[in-house]
Amino acid sequence: MRSQWECLLQNLGEWQGSFTRLSPTGEVLSDVPTVVSFVGLNSNQTMRQTVQRFTNPPEEQVLEYSSLGRGILLFENGAFSQGSIQFGPFSEFGAELGLIWGDRRLRLVQLYDKQSELSQLTLIRERLAGTDAAERLPLQLTDLLGSWQGEALTLDRDWSEPQSYSTQLRLWQSGETTLNQELSLPGGQTIASQATIRNHQLLFEQGSQTLQVLMLPDGASSTCPLKIQPGKPFFLEAGWLLQPDLRQRIIRSYSDRGEWTTLTLVTEQKVA
């Protein structure tokens, strides 16, 4: 099992792409070309991270570090999440979720304002310099429909041994505006829910918090509450359709006390 630092090293290289700022409902507000590079120093004991934004005038930020903060966890393939470790009302809150596959990276930042309402999303699509890895088509509802089976790997914040378990997810449409979801959990528990379909937006409104799924460019999806309710558990999720029958999701979970508890990576295949 790789150490957390060794997991970070899976991101070494120069990543070319763009930072696309989105409204809470997915409308594009701005798109800025970027280059993010990770260079290992001192036999990879130190990381130099450079972020270049090609605005007018251009901006550059350089960070060097040799340890990781409390707000980040990484998986062995380099997928990660970093962000707030505690949610509280009347304070800004947010997290970044990052997936990596071959010569591509996809990152999503979900930010909340002091009223605990989703205020901004940033979608970051990147490829390694010198490669011709193509961007995927925008995610469509039909891409998600069907039965998915996969494996989930969950990390606790204390870096204890990861937990692995099987996943089953079934999605089907009934009528023009209703999506049905059935999620099978370990131990035989099944959770059924329904969403209202609004173009590229899915709204799950049955629970105490309205959960929004946005279907985004490059096969990406964003799942999170529109407004976080104090005293209720919640999660932030980014998804990526890698192939028509292969998808990954990374999920950052918080307890009813607002504490960040786990990070889960799901790799699932469409079987029907």
N, C-alpha and C positions, 0 to 999 in steps of 0.2 A: 504494500500500500504506500503510495507516494505521500510525502509530507505536504502540508499546505503550500509551502514555498515552492516545492517541486511542481505542484499543480499550476502555480502562477507561471512557471517557466514555459508551460505549453503555449503561452501567449506571445513568446518572443517573436520579434520580426517587425516589419513595417506594414501597417494596415492602412490602406487607402479607402476612403469612402466619403460619407457625408453625415452631418447631423441635421435631421429633419425635425423641426419643432411643430407639434400638432396641438390643436385645441383639444379640450376634454372629449369632444365627440369625433375627433379624427380628421378635422380639416387641416390642410397644410398651411402653416403660418410663415415658415421660412425654411430654406434648405441651404446649408453651408458646406462646401467641400472641405474635407479634413484629411490629415495624415496623423496617425497615432503610432508611435514606435516604442518598442520595448527592447532595451539593450542590456544584457547582463554584464556587470562589471565585477572585478575581484573574484574571478572564477565562478561567476553567477551568484555570488553571495550578496551582491547589491544590484538593485534594478534602477535603471534610468528610464523614465517614462517621459516622452515628449509629445505634446498635443499641439498640432498646428491647425489653426482655423483660417481659411483663406477668405477672410472678410476684407473690408476696405476701411482702414488699413489691416493687414494680416495680424493675427494674434498668435503668440507662442507661449506655452507653459511647460516648464521642465521640472520634474520631480525626481528625487533620488531617495530610495528607502531600502532598508535591509531587514525589515520586519513588517508584519501585517497587523492592521488594526482590529479591534473587536467587532467591527461591523461587517466584516467580509468572511465568506466561506467559498471554497473552490472544490470542484470535482476533479478527478484524475485526468479528464480530457481537456481541462482548462475552463470549462463552464463555471460561472461564478455569480454571486450577488453581493453587492455592498450597499450600505445605506444605514438608515436610522435603526438603532437597536431598541428604541422605546417610543411608542406612540403616546402622545398626550394631547388633550384638547388645548386650543388657543396657542398652538405652536406649529411651525411648518414641519413637514414630514415627507419622506420619500425614499426611494431605493432604485438602484440600477440592477437589471437582470441581464446576464450575458450568456449567449450560447456560441459554441464554436464547432464547425464541421468542415474538415478538410482545409481548404484555403479560404474559407469564409468565416466571418463573425457577424453575429447579429446581437445588438444590445438595445435595451429599452429602459428609459428612465420614466418613472411615474412619480409626480409631485403633487402634494396636497397643500392647501393654504391654511391659514390660522383658523378658519371655520371648519376644518377637516373635510373640505370638499376638493375633489380632483380638479386641479388647476391647469396642469400642463403635462404633455407627454413629449418625449424626444426619442425618435427612432433612429438608430445608428446602424447603417449597413456598410460592411467593410470586406475587403479582400486583400490577401497578401500581395505586396508589390511584386511585379514580375509574373503574376499568374493571370489567366483569363477566365477565372471562375465567374460564371454568369449569375446575374441576379434572377431570382424566381419571380413568377407572375404574382400579382396581388391576390391575396387569399379570398376565396369565394365560399359561400355557404355550402355549395355542392362538394367542395373539397373535404368538408368536415363530416358530411353525412355517412353513416355506416357504423360498423362495429370495429372497435380498436382494442387490441390486446398488447400489453407491454410489460416492462419492468420499471419499477421505481426504486430509486436509491435516495435515502434520507440521511442527511447529516444533522447532528445536534450542534448547538453553539459551543459545547464544551469539547468538540473535536473527538468525541468518543467513536467507537466502531460504528461505521455506517450500517443502516438497516436496509435490507432489500426485500421487496415483495412484488407480487404480480398485480397487474391492473387490468381492468376491463371497463370500457366506456362505449356506450351505444347512443347514437344521435340520429333522430329521424324527424321529418317534417310532417305536420298535419295541417292542411290548409295553407293559405298564402302567408300567414303572419305568425305561425306558432312552431317553435322548435321544441322537441322533447329530448330530454337527456336522462340517461340511466347510468349511474356510476356504481360499480361493485367494489366494495372495500374488503380488506383482509378480515377474516372471521365470518364472512357470509353476509355482511350488512350491505344493503342496496339503498342508494339515495336517488330518488326520482325528482326531477324539476322541469319546469317549462320556461321558455324565454319568448318574448315578443320580438319578431324580426322587423327591423327598420333599416332597410338597405344594408349597409356594411356594419350595422350595430345590432347586437343581441342584448336584450335586457331581461335579467332574471329578477323578478320583483316579489317572489313569494316569501322570502325570509325577512329578517329584521333590517337588512341592508340591501339596497338595490345593487346588483352586481352587473357590470357592463363588460361585454366582450366586443372588442373592435377588431374587424378584419382589415389588415393593413397591407401595404406594399411588401414585396419580397417574400410572400407566403407567411408573413408575421401575424401575430395576434397579441392583443393586450387584454388581460382580464384583471379587474380590480373593482372595489366598491366605488360608486359615484360619491358617496359621503360615508366616512368612517364613523360608526356609532360607538361612543365610549362604553366599555363594559361588554363588548361583543367581540368574539374572535373573528379574524379576517385573514385574507391572504392576498398577495400580489403575484401575478403570473405573466410570463411571456411565453408564447408558443411560436414554433417555426416549422412549417411544412417543408421538409427536406427533399422529399420525393412524393409522387402522388399517393403512395401507400406507406410513407414513413414520416413521423412527426416527433418533435421533441418539445417538452414543456419544462420550464423551471419555475418553482413555486416557493415563495418566501412567506412563511406562516407566522402569525402573531397570536398570542393568547388573549383571553378576555381581559387581562390586565394591561394589554398593550405591549407586552414583552415579545421581542423577536425570539422564536423558539427553534425553528428548524428551516432547512433548505432542502428541497426535493427536486431531483432530476428524473423526469419520466421520458422513456424512449418507447414509442408505441408504433405498431404496424396495423394497417387496415386489413382485416381478414374477411370482411363481407360488406 
